[in-house]
Amino acid sequence: MQTLVLIFILVILLFSIIIHECAHGLVAEHYGDSTAREMGRITLNPIPHLDLIGSLLLPGMMILMSLMGHSTPVIFGWAKPVPINPYNLNDPQKNMVGIGLAGPLANVIVAFIFSIISRILPVFSPLVTTILFYAVAINLVLAFFNLIPVPPLDGSRILSGLLPEEYAYRLSRLEPFGFIIILILIISGMLNFIFAGAMRLSMLLTGF
């Protein structure tokens, strides 16, 4: 059953990431920038969103570790960032805050939908309850993780929109090192509170 659960988790993770990215593109389009739609990124088709590391290697390694009996945090990942042209936005600084919030908010909404389903469905299968629980947890992890203010995560977009231009520019200069910073945070365990918080909240929402 473990293998089947992991397959479902991977599918839920993939489409949760896609919904996250589509939300960015839709809000950007609302603010005047249709770049994401023109590049075919507002779609549920996984292929345009796949990132080699975030969508395939990292989740794959975490699933492999789980199958080998190693304890892993909630399986998560990321997709290619949705392309945004700030010059097309009505008010670039303010609009970037809304665009940055759109992805995490979409995941929170998905988590609440799955939690409602878990409450109204009769508990007839451990497999179904496990999948529903992790569907909630994965989306909460994606939401919380992306709010970290490290480029290129959404938290940096939100913070840049709130900071004075000079400080926003300084924050943007961290982007070439963003992946390294995120990797260090994960390996060091400094993000464990995010995983633990998502798990506790998922338990509260689903009642499992």
Secondary structure, 3 states (H helix, E strand, C coil): CHHHHHHHHHHHHHHHHHHHHHHHHHHHHHCCCCHHHHCCCCCCCCHHHCCHHHHHHHHHHHHHHHHCCCCCCCCCCCCCCCCCCHHHCCCHHHHHHHHHHHHHHHHHHHHHHHHHHHHHCCCCCHHHHHHHHHHHHHHHHHHHHHCCCCCCCHHHHHHHHHCCHHHHHHHHCCHHHHHHHHHHHHHCCCCHHHHHHHHHHHHHHHCC
